[in-house]
Amino acid sequence: MDQDLLEYLQAFSAENAKRFDELGQEVRSLREETAQRFDEVDQEFRSVRGRFDRLEADVQGVHVIVESLEGKIQLVGEGVITVSHQLQRQGEEISQRFDSVESFNRLLYKDLDSRVRRSRRPKSNPA
């Protein structure tokens, strides 16, 4: 083989080896950078997941409170209905008592009125 060709091939081989080493270095650097970015994304994902877990727990807590309030609101509604019925009955009872007092007063007034009328009549003189 020709010495010049041999030197050219050796130089070519050395240049290619150097380029492969540089390329390998770039690939390793890219892998490290990609791994670092994946780690950052993973940490962010875990952070978001943690927030969602806390939010889910809060929503479940609110759901329990709402269910408790629904029961209490139902009890208050039933209490209002009961009080309303009691007030209606008491109103009817008071109305009946008032009617009784009014009837009694009419009788007394009628009796008093007839007495007053009799007392105002001129008395006849027996002769």
VMD Tcl script that draws the C-alpha trace (Angstrom):
set ca {
  {0.00 0.00 0.00}
  {1.13 3.45 -0.69}
  {2.48 5.37 2.29}
  {0.41 8.46 1.48}
  {-2.76 6.41 1.30}
  {-1.91 4.75 4.57}
  {-1.34 8.11 6.26}
  {-4.55 9.45 4.76}
  {-6.55 6.45 6.06}
  {-4.98 6.74 9.50}
  {-5.74 10.47 9.62}
  {-9.27 9.78 8.37}
  {-9.71 7.08 11.01}
  {-8.36 9.37 13.73}
  {-10.68 12.19 12.60}
  {-13.67 9.84 12.60}
  {-12.74 8.52 16.04}
  {-12.53 12.12 17.29}
  {-15.91 12.95 15.75}
  {-17.47 9.80 17.23}
  {-16.07 10.74 20.64}
  {-17.53 14.27 20.30}
  {-20.82 12.84 19.14}
  {-20.84 10.38 22.03}
  {-20.14 13.27 24.42}
  {-23.05 15.26 22.92}
  {-25.34 12.22 23.22}
  {-24.33 11.74 26.91}
  {-24.91 15.45 27.57}
  {-28.29 15.28 25.85}
  {-29.22 12.19 27.87}
  {-28.27 13.94 31.13}
  {-30.23 17.04 30.17}
  {-33.24 14.93 29.15}
  {-33.04 12.93 32.38}
  {-32.86 16.16 34.37}
  {-35.89 17.55 32.54}
  {-37.81 14.32 33.11}
  {-36.94 14.55 36.81}
  {-38.23 18.13 36.91}
  {-41.43 17.13 35.10}
  {-41.81 14.19 37.48}
  {-41.40 16.48 40.51}
  {-43.91 18.94 39.08}
  {-46.31 16.11 38.35}
  {-45.97 14.85 41.93}
  {-46.58 18.37 43.22}
  {-49.71 18.71 41.09}
  {-50.85 15.25 42.16}
  {-50.38 16.26 45.80}
  {-52.51 19.35 45.24}
  {-55.21 17.28 43.57}
  {-55.13 14.81 46.47}
  {-55.57 17.67 48.96}
  {-58.32 19.16 46.82}
  {-60.06 15.80 46.63}
  {-59.87 15.46 50.42}
  {-61.28 18.99 50.81}
  {-64.14 18.24 48.40}
  {-64.95 15.05 50.32}
  {-64.95 17.05 53.57}
  {-67.31 19.61 52.06}
  {-69.53 16.78 50.81}
  {-69.78 15.38 54.35}
  {-70.63 18.84 55.71}
  {-73.30 19.36 53.03}
  {-74.88 15.99 53.83}
  {-74.91 16.94 57.52}
  {-76.49 20.30 56.70}
  {-79.14 18.65 54.55}
  {-80.28 16.59 57.54}
  {-80.28 19.64 59.80}
  {-82.19 21.71 57.24}
  {-84.78 18.95 56.98}
  {-85.17 18.95 60.79}
  {-85.55 22.74 60.82}
  {-88.17 22.52 58.05}
  {-90.12 19.91 60.00}
  {-89.88 22.14 63.09}
  {-91.21 25.12 61.14}
  {-94.15 23.05 59.89}
  {-94.89 21.87 63.44}
  {-94.76 25.43 64.83}
  {-96.95 26.63 61.95}
  {-99.58 24.00 62.78}
  {-99.42 24.91 66.47}
  {-99.84 28.61 65.68}
  {-102.78 27.82 63.43}
  {-104.43 25.77 66.20}
  {-103.76 28.48 68.78}
  {-105.17 31.10 66.40}
  {-108.33 29.04 65.98}
  {-108.57 28.55 69.75}
  {-108.09 32.28 70.40}
  {-110.71 33.05 67.76}
  {-113.17 30.67 69.43}
  {-112.46 32.22 72.85}
  {-112.89 35.70 71.43}
  {-116.21 34.66 69.87}
  {-117.32 33.25 73.23}
  {-116.34 36.46 75.06}
  {-118.04 38.53 72.38}
  {-121.24 36.45 72.67}
  {-121.15 36.76 76.46}
  {-120.62 40.54 76.21}
  {-123.56 40.82 73.80}
  {-125.80 39.05 76.28}
  {-124.60 41.29 79.12}
  {-124.95 44.39 76.98}
  {-128.40 43.33 75.85}
  {-129.45 42.76 79.46}
  {-127.89 46.05 80.57}
  {-129.46 47.87 77.63}
  {-132.89 46.56 78.50}
  {-132.46 47.63 82.15}
  {-131.30 51.10 81.13}
  {-134.24 51.46 78.78}
  {-136.64 50.40 81.51}
  {-135.08 52.84 83.94}
  {-135.47 55.72 81.51}
  {-139.13 55.10 80.84}
  {-141.38 57.48 82.51}
  {-143.02 55.95 85.49}
  {-146.75 55.95 85.47}
  {-148.34 57.55 88.53}
  {-151.03 55.49 90.10}
  {-153.88 57.75 90.86}
}
mol new
graphics top color blue
foreach p $ca { graphics top sphere $p radius 0.5 }
foreach p [lrange $ca 0 end-1] q [lrange $ca 1 end] { graphics top cylinder $p $q radius 0.2 }
display resetview
